[in-house]
Amino acid sequence: MFKYFVFLLFVSLTVTAAPININTANSTEIANALNGIGLKKAEAIINYRENNGSFSSLDQLNRVKGIGKKTLKNNQQDIQFAAP
């Protein structure tokens, strides 16, 4: 039983989240998918996107207040910029 538990724990730790499309995701999806991004910062991303159009790079996402280079670096593999 213990071996089975350890196996399940290992499998759950190795599963990674799918990348999120920052141009179509809602604030809850963004907050859940990205490390260091809570609901408030996710809402700031949505507001910026609504006022300035879709994102096409990490540099553009870095313009959102509260989103810094370290946060983007930690999440860069989880962010996609597909057109809406």
N, C-alpha and C positions, 0 to 999 in steps of 0.2 A: 504494500500500500504506500509506504514511504517513497519508494522508487517511482511510483506512478505520480505522486504529488510533485516530486522534484522534476520529473519530466514535464508535467503540465506547467510548472513555474518557469522552466527554461523556455518552453515554446512560447509562452505568453510574453516573455521578456524579449524574444528575438523578433516578434512580429512588429513591423513598423507601420505607421500610419501612411496612408496614401497621400501624395502631394495634394494640396488644395489650390484651386484656381482662385486667386485673390480678386479677380474681376467679376466673379459670379457668386462667390460664397457670401452668406449672411454673417452678421456679427457673431452669432453663437457658434457657427461652424469655424470661423477664424479663431475665436478664443479657445475652442476645444482642440484645434489642430496644431496651433503654434505655441511653442514654449516661450514664456515671458510676455505673452499677449493675453491680457484679461479682456473682459467684456468692454470696459471703457476704451481701451486702446483699439479694440476691434471696431467699435462704433466710430472712432476717429478715422479709421481706415475707410469705412463705408462713407462717411461724410466727405472725406477728401475725394474719393472716387466719384461720388455724385456731383461734386462741384467742379472737378477738373478732368473728368473722363477716366478711361481705363488706364491701368498701370501697364508698363511694358518692360520695366527693369527694377532691380533692387534700389538703384539710385533714386528713382521716382518715389518708391515706397519710403525711402529714407526722409523724404520731405514732410511726412506726416508727423505732427507734433507728438512726442512721446515714443517714437520708434527710432531707435539708434542703430548704429552700425553693428554693435555687438549682438543685439537682438536679431538683426537680419542675417548676420554670419551664422548664428546658431540655428537658424531656420531656413537657410537658403535652399537646401535640398528638398524642403517641403512646400515650396511656393512655386506655383505655375502662373504664367501670364497669358493664358489663352484669351482670345477675344470673346466677349459675352455673346 
